[in-house]
């Protein structure tokens, strides 16, 4: 092989590596932003803490609009993060948390679990059945999550509702997300009653 051909081969290989690297970066997923867990993580966990927050045991369903949240926990490169722990907690349909420090005048709902925890399957899937939360003073509608798993620390985040655009833009924590891409990564459409919230960890 002559010198010119060798140079072409090396240059071509280098260009291929650069193109592959650029493609990998371009295809990287937006990491779900970490945010404060807030003041109302349960100070006493419910006896029933499964995926279904709407019904405690075999009792009556909680008040409010039932929604389902499904999604996957993924690495930034799209690989599923199996056996990750996903915790969800939130206000009830009236906008009140089952927490000793929430002194809102809104009523508690004895039928609402308020907190659930699940593990992802081999494909990184998780699911919750819950209630669309009510508003409370100073905040837009949102759900709280903690995610923990192999290779990353327990991370708090908040999820927002796409249909609440006006309230979202007024919310200081939503605004703190900064870029449109980060806001999209934390905002979910529940127009069909089922929302998909893929949680992307920076690993």
C-alpha positions as CSV (number, residue, x, y, z in Angstrom):
1,X,0.0,0.0,0.0
2,X,1.5,3.4,-1.0
3,X,1.8,6.4,1.4
4,X,-1.2,8.2,-0.2
5,X,-3.5,5.2,0.2
6,X,-2.4,4.8,3.8
7,X,-3.1,8.5,4.5
8,X,-6.6,8.2,3.0
9,X,-7.3,5.1,5.1
10,X,-6.2,6.7,8.3
11,X,-8.1,9.9,7.5
12,X,-11.2,7.9,6.6
13,X,-11.1,5.9,9.8
14,X,-10.6,9.1,11.9
15,X,-13.6,10.8,10.2
16,X,-15.7,7.7,10.9
17,X,-14.8,7.8,14.6
18,X,-15.6,11.5,14.8
19,X,-18.9,10.9,13.0
20,X,-19.8,8.0,15.3
21,X,-18.9,10.2,18.3
22,X,-21.0,13.1,17.0
23,X,-23.9,10.7,16.3
24,X,-23.7,9.3,19.9
25,X,-23.7,12.8,21.4
26,X,-26.6,13.8,19.1
27,X,-28.6,10.8,20.2
28,X,-28.0,11.2,23.9
29,X,-31.1,11.6,25.9
30,X,-31.9,14.7,28.0
31,X,-31.2,13.8,31.6
32,X,-34.3,14.3,33.8
33,X,-33.5,17.3,36.0
34,X,-32.9,16.8,39.7
35,X,-35.0,19.1,41.9
36,X,-35.7,19.6,45.6
37,X,-37.7,16.8,47.3
38,X,-39.7,19.6,49.0
39,X,-40.9,19.8,52.5
40,X,-43.5,17.1,52.5
41,X,-41.8,13.7,51.9
42,X,-43.9,11.5,54.1
43,X,-42.8,11.7,57.8
44,X,-44.7,8.4,58.3
45,X,-44.9,5.9,55.5
46,X,-48.2,4.3,54.9
47,X,-48.6,0.6,55.7
48,X,-49.7,0.1,52.1
49,X,-47.1,1.5,49.7
50,X,-47.6,-0.3,46.4
51,X,-48.0,1.0,42.9
52,X,-51.7,1.8,43.4
53,X,-52.2,5.0,45.4
54,X,-55.9,5.2,44.6
55,X,-57.0,2.4,46.8
56,X,-55.6,1.3,50.2
57,X,-56.0,-2.5,50.5
58,X,-59.5,-3.4,49.4
59,X,-61.0,-0.1,50.6
60,X,-62.8,2.7,48.8
61,X,-61.2,4.6,46.0
62,X,-59.7,8.0,46.8
63,X,-61.4,11.2,45.6
64,X,-60.3,12.8,42.4
65,X,-59.4,12.1,38.7
66,X,-57.6,8.7,38.3
67,X,-54.5,8.8,36.2
68,X,-51.7,6.3,35.4
69,X,-48.0,7.0,35.1
70,X,-45.8,4.7,33.1
71,X,-42.3,4.9,31.8
72,X,-38.8,3.6,32.0
73,X,-35.7,4.4,34.0
74,X,-32.9,4.8,31.5
75,X,-29.2,5.7,31.3
76,X,-28.3,8.8,29.2
77,X,-27.4,6.4,26.3
78,X,-30.9,4.9,26.4
79,X,-30.0,1.6,28.1
80,X,-32.6,0.3,30.6
81,X,-31.7,0.5,34.3
82,X,-33.3,-2.6,35.7
83,X,-34.1,-3.1,39.4
84,X,-34.1,0.7,40.1
85,X,-36.2,1.9,43.0
86,X,-38.8,4.5,42.0
87,X,-40.7,6.3,44.8
88,X,-43.7,8.6,44.2
89,X,-45.4,10.9,46.6
90,X,-47.9,13.8,46.1
91,X,-50.7,15.9,47.3
92,X,-54.2,14.5,47.2
93,X,-57.0,15.7,45.0
94,X,-57.7,18.7,47.3
95,X,-54.0,19.8,47.3
96,X,-53.0,18.5,50.7
97,X,-50.2,16.2,51.7
98,X,-50.5,13.6,54.4
99,X,-47.7,15.2,56.4
100,X,-47.7,16.6,59.9
101,X,-46.3,20.0,58.7
102,X,-48.9,20.5,56.0
103,X,-51.4,22.8,57.8
104,X,-53.5,23.5,54.8
105,X,-57.3,24.0,55.3
106,X,-57.8,21.5,52.5
107,X,-59.1,18.2,53.7
108,X,-57.1,15.0,54.1
109,X,-58.4,12.0,52.2
110,X,-58.3,8.8,54.3
111,X,-58.6,6.7,51.2
112,X,-55.6,8.1,49.4
113,X,-52.3,6.3,49.9
114,X,-50.2,9.4,49.0
115,X,-47.0,7.4,48.5
116,X,-45.9,4.4,46.6
117,X,-42.7,2.6,45.7
118,X,-41.9,0.1,42.9
119,X,-38.8,-1.5,41.3
120,X,-38.2,-1.4,37.5
121,X,-38.3,-4.6,35.6
122,X,-35.6,-6.0,33.2
123,X,-36.5,-3.4,30.6
124,X,-36.5,-0.5,33.1
125,X,-40.3,-0.2,33.1
126,X,-42.3,1.1,36.1
127,X,-46.0,2.1,36.6
128,X,-48.2,3.9,39.1
129,X,-51.9,4.4,39.4
130,X,-52.8,7.6,41.3
131,X,-54.9,10.7,41.4
132,X,-54.3,14.0,39.6
133,X,-53.1,16.2,42.5
134,X,-54.9,19.4,43.5
135,X,-53.1,22.7,43.6
136,X,-51.7,24.2,46.8
137,X,-50.6,27.8,47.4
138,X,-47.6,28.9,45.5
139,X,-47.1,25.8,43.3
140,X,-48.2,24.4,40.1
141,X,-49.5,20.9,39.9
142,X,-46.7,18.3,40.3
143,X,-45.6,14.9,41.4
144,X,-42.5,14.1,43.4
145,X,-40.1,11.2,42.6
146,X,-37.1,9.7,44.1
147,X,-35.1,7.3,41.9
148,X,-32.2,5.1,43.2
149,X,-30.2,2.3,41.5
150,X,-26.9,0.7,40.7
151,X,-24.4,3.3,39.6
152,X,-26.2,6.4,40.7
153,X,-27.2,8.1,44.0
154,X,-30.8,8.5,45.2
155,X,-32.1,11.5,43.2
156,X,-35.2,13.7,43.8
157,X,-37.1,15.1,40.9
158,X,-40.5,16.7,40.1
159,X,-42.9,16.0,37.2
160,X,-45.2,18.6,35.8
161,X,-48.5,18.4,33.8
162,X,-48.5,19.6,30.2
163,X,-52.0,21.0,30.4
164,X,-51.1,23.4,33.1
165,X,-48.9,25.6,30.9
166,X,-49.9,28.9,32.6
167,X,-49.4,27.7,36.1
168,X,-46.2,26.0,35.1
169,X,-44.7,29.2,33.7
170,X,-45.5,31.0,37.0
171,X,-44.0,28.3,39.2
172,X,-40.5,29.1,40.5
173,X,-39.2,25.6,40.5
174,X,-40.5,24.9,37.0
175,X,-38.8,28.2,35.9
176,X,-35.6,27.0,37.6
177,X,-35.3,24.1,35.1
178,X,-34.0,26.7,32.7
179,X,-33.9,25.4,29.1
180,X,-36.9,24.2,27.1
181,X,-35.3,20.8,26.7
182,X,-35.1,20.4,30.5
183,X,-38.7,21.5,30.9
184,X,-39.9,19.1,28.3
185,X,-38.0,16.3,30.1
186,X,-40.0,17.0,33.2
187,X,-43.5,17.7,31.7
188,X,-46.0,15.0,30.8
189,X,-49.2,14.8,28.8
190,X,-52.1,13.2,30.6
191,X,-54.8,14.0,28.0
192,X,-55.7,10.3,27.7
193,X,-55.5,9.7,31.4
194,X,-52.2,7.8,30.9
195,X,-48.9,9.7,30.9
196,X,-45.4,8.5,30.0
197,X,-42.6,9.8,32.1
198,X,-39.3,8.3,31.1
199,X,-36.7,9.0,33.8
200,X,-33.2,9.5,32.3
201,X,-30.3,9.3,34.8
202,X,-26.9,10.8,33.9
203,X,-25.1,7.4,33.9
